[in-house]
Amino acid sequence: MTEVSPFYDKKVQCLACKHSYTTIKIRSRFIKVKGHDRDFCPIYGSDELNPLLYNVSVCPQCGFSFTDEFTKYIVPVLQTDLEKKISRHWQPQDYGHIRSVEDAIKTYKLAAYCALIKKEKKITIAGLYLRTAWLFRKTGQEDQERRFINLATHEYIESYLNDDFRGTAMSETKLLYLIADLLRRQDKYEDAVKYLSKVIERQQTSGEPKIVEMAKELWHDMREGFKNQKQNHLA
């Protein structure tokens, strides 16, 4: 009996130049999630079988990079911008094979740049930045992780203030909690508390008791951290 590979080739059509190509994905039955960090970063059982590495499709012909969260239509004037800013400078390269974490980081940076030019929703751009931060966390590059958390936070806050997350998989409760945790990771505790309080205020109406519970735990841990800092300072 032939052993099934965890990887398979998915046929993709570039949203920008319409070129068809294949890119690697991982079969869902091989993906094992052991847990999550507080900012929802999944912890997988295998470094190699990490679907985050293959989330972005990169057109080998024109360089346009996107995920399933991108809208399919490109406004003609933005299509021209993409050609000027990406395609004309693109050196043909193929990301359709097995990727290292470093390869994946490059694909997310490309996708974020494409999303900015294409004027994707803030919530989509934020997700690209956050996943880039998660990959830098994996490699222990704390400065780069913090840089991309900062970028993600800015876009998530803009998304919340402008309601551009409506109609996506991101709920308001989850978004508020996520912003709070990302602010905490940047040591912006007062701002984090403001967003946590918004989550807890909605506990009767949110319909997401698990997220509310996570917010309460985060608030408690932050408060304990403040107490310990004070005690150490007094000592």
N, C-alpha and C positions, 0 to 999 in steps of 0.2 A: 504494500500500500504506500502510495506517495505521501511523503510528509508535507504538510501545508506550511508554507512560509508565513511568518507574521506580516510580511510586507506584500503589498500588491500595487500595481500601476493603475492610477486613475487618469482617465482621459479628461483633459481640461481644454476649454477654448478661452483664449485671452480676451478679456473684456475690451481691451484697447485696440489691438491690431487684428483680432479674430483668428490668429494663428492657433492651430490645434497642437497640443503636446501632451506628454504623460508626466505625471509626478507621483512620487511614492507616498502611500498612506499606510497606516497600520490597521490590521483587522481588529475589530473591537473586542473579540474574544481573547485576544492576547494582551489586552491592556488591563493591568492590575493596579488599582488605586489603594494605597495603604492609609492615606489620610490627607488632611489639608492644613496648610498654614492659616493663620487668622485672616489673611487677605485673600483666601480661597485658592491659593497656589496649590495645585494637586501634587501629592507626593506619590510617585509611581514606584512599583516594585522593581522595575528595571530601568537603568539609565538609557539603554539602547531602545527599549520599546516605550518611548515617551512621545505621545502624539503631539505635544507642543512643538517638537522639532519640525513637524511636517504640516503645520497649520497653514502656512503661507504658500501659495502657488506663485512661482516666478516664471514669467514668459521668457524662454531662452532667446527669442527673436528680438523683442523690443524692450524687455526689462520690466514691463508693468507687473507689479506684484500685488496680490490681493488675497483676501480670505472670504469665507462664505458669508461674512457679515456685510461685505460691500454691496451697495446697490448695483444692479446690472447696467443701468443706463449711464452713459457719459455725455454730458452736454457738449456740443460741438466746439465751443470756445475753450473748454477745459481739455478736450481731446488734443487741440492744438498746443496747449500748455504742456501736456504730458509728452508730446513729441519733441517739443523744444527742450524741456528740462530733463527728460529721461532717455527717450529713444535715441536721440542724436548723439548722446554721450555713452551709450550702452556698448560694452564690449561683450559680444555673445558668450554666454556661459550657461551651464546647465546645472540647476539645483534640484533636478528631478530624481537624484539618486540618494543613497544613504547619506544622512547629514550628521555632522558633528554639532555640538552646542554652538561653536563659533560660527559655523555655516548658518545655523538657525537664527542667530542674532543678526547676521547680515540680512537675512530675508525679512525679518521683522522691521529693521531700519528702512529697508527698501519699501516695504508695504506702508509704513507710517508716512514716508515721504510722498508716495503715490496717493495715499488717503488725503493728505493735506492739499495736494494739487487738485485732486478730484472733488474736494470739498465734501468729504464723507461726514457723517454725523460725528459730533464730539464723542459720543459714547463708543463709537467704533475706534476712533483714534486713541482714546484713553485705553481701551483694551489692548491695543497693539503695544503701547508704551508699558503697560503693566506686565504683559507677558515677556517683554524684553527684560524688564527688571527681574522677573522670576528666573530667567536664564542666567543673568549675571549673578544672582544669588547662588545658583548651582555652582558657578565657577569661583565663588568667593570674592568677586570683584565688588567690594562694598561701595566704593565711590560711584561706580557706574550704576549699581543697583539703586542707590539713593538718587542719582541724577534722573533716572527714568521713572522712579516713584514720584518725584517732584513733577515731572512732565505729565504723568498720568493723573495726578491729583488735580492739577490745573484744568485738564480737559474734563474730568469727572465733575468738578464743581461747576464748570461752564454748562455741562450737559444738564445738571440738576437745575441750575438757575434758569435755563432756557427751555426746560421740559423736552429736550431732544431725545431723551431715553424712552419716551412714550412709544408704545408699539413694538418695543424690542424685548428680549428675554430678561432684561434687567428691570427689577421692580424698584419702586421708590425706597422701600425699607432697606433692601439690600444695598442700593446705591449710597444711601446715607451712612449705613454702617461701614461700607468699604471706604468712603471718604474719611471717616473718623479714624479707621485703622491706619490708613496711609499717612494722615496728618500726624498720628502718634509716632509712626516710624521716622518722621522728620523732626521729632521732639517739639511739635507744635501742639502742646497738650491742651491749652485753653480752647483752641479752635476744634480740636478733636472732641472735647467734652460737649461743645455746642451741637455738633452733629450727632453724637451719641444720645443727647437729650431729645433730639428730634425723633430718633428711633423709638425711644422709650415712651415718649408722649403718644406714639401711634400704636402702642401695644394692644389696645382694644380693637383696633380697626385694621391692622396690617395684614392679618391672615398668615403671617410668617412667624409663629412663636419661637422657632429655633433661632432666627436672626435676632429677635428681641432678646432672647436669653444670652446669645453671644455678646450683644451690646452691653448687657448688664455685667457679664463676666469681665469684659474689657474695662469697663468703668471701675469695677471693683479692683482689678489688678493695677490700674493706673493710680487709684487712690492709695493702695498699699505701697506702691512705688514712691509716691510723694512722702508718705509717713516715714519710710525707711531713709529717704534722702534727708529729711529734716532731722531725724535721730542721729544720723551719721554726721551731719553738719554741727549739731549741738555737742556731740561727743568730741 
